[in-house]
Amino acid sequence: MEGVSEPFELRLARPEDAPAMAESVRLGFESYRDWMPRGWDPPRPADLEAGGIALRLEDPGAWATVALAGGEPAGHAGFAGARERDETRTPIPGLAHLWSLFVRPPWWGTGLAARLNAAVTAEATRQGYEAMRLFTPAGSARGRAFYEREGWEVHGEPYYEALLGMDLVQYRRDLPASPP
């Protein structure tokens, strides 16, 4: 329903939402076939599957929201405190990590992604984070254009992520000071 405004209900994600969230991730990765080289197959890392998502949702430092359209899953977004990408996994003070933002294809172009982005940035601000980061496929022109429209800026050079079989690029955005 490209370009059609849909009413969406946003609510906090719960561990039992993990299977629907994993399906949204799967559909998102399937759509990458449109621009990835021929022969690329979507990855199946455990942390993108229902069990891994459920564990993330049980983490007290994680926050996520799901979007429903007529009671059916339409998308989700979630974040947690950022950590170093090395073996130490040391927390990075003041930086939130957007670990997932996916909208199912029927709702692309409806404004849902912007609404999910606004929800996670507002909650990260409320929690006192100063900035957010995310990693997205370097070859995803649609995704990158969306993040740039939403105020995210490229941070560093693309790098190859073997787990996903693609180059990723990091984006960051400053968050407003949280109200007292």
HELIX and SHEET records of a PDB file:
HELIX    1   1 PRO A   15  ASP A   17  5                                   3    
HELIX    2   2 ALA A   18  SER A   31  1                                  14    
HELIX    3   3 TYR A   32  ASP A   34  5                                   3    
HELIX    4   4 ALA A   46  LEU A   48  5                                   3    
HELIX    5   5 ALA A   50  GLU A   58  1                                   9    
HELIX    6   6 PRO A  105  TRP A  107  5                                   3    
HELIX    7   7 LEU A  112  ARG A  126  1                                  15    
HELIX    8   8 ALA A  141  ARG A  149  1                                   9    
SHEET    1   A 7 GLU A   9  LEU A  12  0                                        
SHEET    2   A 7 TRP A  63  ALA A  69 -1                                        
SHEET    3   A 7 GLU A  72  ARG A  83 -1                                        
SHEET    4   A 7 PRO A  91  VAL A 103 -1                                        
SHEET    5   A 7 ALA A 131  PRO A 137  1                                        
SHEET    6   A 7 MET A 166  ASP A 174 -1                                        
SHEET    7   A 7 GLU A 153  VAL A 154 -1                                        
SHEET    1   B 7 GLU A   9  LEU A  12  0                                        
SHEET    2   B 7 TRP A  63  ALA A  69 -1                                        
SHEET    3   B 7 GLU A  72  ARG A  83 -1                                        
SHEET    4   B 7 PRO A  91  VAL A 103 -1                                        
SHEET    5   B 7 ALA A 131  PRO A 137  1                                        
SHEET    6   B 7 MET A 166  ASP A 174 -1                                        
SHEET    7   B 7 TYR A 159  GLU A 161 -1                                        
END                                                                             
